[in-house]
Amino acid sequence: MTPTDPPTPPPLGLVVVGIGVAVIVLGLVIWSGALNWFGRLPGDIRYESGSTRVYFPLASMLLVSVVLSVLAALIRRWF
């Protein structure tokens, strides 16, 4: 391999197993109740009146966006 050759991607099976492990870990974290605070952040807007409920999870989705952006940047850097 010469310095001008593009890097080889990881095997697809390894990527699929990694994604599967990440999904299982996330499921266990949610199931354990460790994320009970999610959806109740100070920037989330909740309106309830009678039988009407409106919920805008602004702060929660901003947090998800930042976390996913950081993860995507790390994955791009490593692979």
C-alpha positions as CSV (number, residue, x, y, z in Angstrom):
1,M,0.0,0.0,0.0
2,T,1.4,3.4,-1.0
3,P,0.7,6.7,0.7
4,T,-1.5,7.8,-2.2
5,D,-3.9,4.8,-1.9
6,P,-7.2,5.6,-0.2
7,P,-7.8,3.9,3.2
8,T,-9.8,0.7,3.1
9,P,-13.1,0.8,4.9
10,P,-13.8,-1.6,7.8
11,P,-15.6,-4.9,6.9
12,L,-19.4,-4.4,6.7
13,G,-20.0,-7.2,9.2
14,L,-17.9,-5.4,11.8
15,V,-19.9,-2.2,11.2
16,V,-23.3,-4.0,11.5
17,V,-22.2,-5.8,14.8
18,G,-21.0,-2.4,16.2
19,I,-24.4,-0.8,15.4
20,G,-26.2,-3.7,16.9
21,V,-24.2,-3.5,20.1
22,A,-24.9,0.3,20.3
23,V,-28.6,-0.3,19.9
24,I,-28.6,-3.0,22.6
25,V,-26.7,-0.7,25.0
26,L,-29.1,2.2,24.3
27,G,-32.1,-0.1,24.8
28,L,-30.7,-1.2,28.2
29,V,-30.1,2.4,29.3
30,I,-33.6,3.4,28.4
31,W,-35.1,0.3,30.0
32,S,-33.2,0.9,33.2
33,G,-34.8,4.3,33.6
34,A,-31.5,6.2,33.4
35,L,-33.0,8.6,30.9
36,N,-36.1,9.7,32.9
37,W,-34.9,13.3,32.8
38,F,-35.0,13.3,28.9
39,G,-38.1,15.2,27.7
40,R,-38.3,17.2,30.9
41,L,-35.5,19.7,30.2
42,P,-36.0,23.4,31.0
43,G,-36.3,24.4,27.3
44,D,-39.0,21.8,26.5
45,I,-42.4,23.5,26.1
46,R,-45.5,21.8,27.4
47,Y,-49.0,23.1,27.3
48,E,-52.0,21.3,28.9
49,S,-55.6,22.6,28.9
50,G,-58.5,20.3,29.5
51,S,-58.2,17.4,27.0
52,T,-55.6,19.2,24.9
53,R,-51.9,18.5,25.3
54,V,-49.2,20.1,23.2
55,Y,-45.5,19.3,23.7
56,F,-42.5,20.8,21.9
57,P,-39.3,19.1,23.1
58,L,-37.0,21.9,21.9
59,A,-34.1,21.5,24.4
60,S,-34.3,17.7,24.2
61,M,-34.0,17.7,20.4
62,L,-31.2,20.2,20.5
63,L,-29.3,17.9,22.8
64,V,-30.0,14.9,20.5
65,S,-28.7,17.0,17.6
66,V,-25.5,17.9,19.3
67,V,-24.8,14.4,20.5
68,L,-25.5,12.9,17.0
69,S,-23.3,15.6,15.4
70,V,-20.4,14.8,17.7
71,L,-20.8,11.0,17.1
72,A,-20.9,11.5,13.4
73,A,-17.7,13.6,13.5
74,L,-16.0,11.0,15.6
75,I,-17.1,8.2,13.3
76,R,-15.9,10.1,10.2
77,R,-12.6,10.7,11.8
78,W,-12.0,7.0,12.8
79,F,-13.4,5.4,9.7
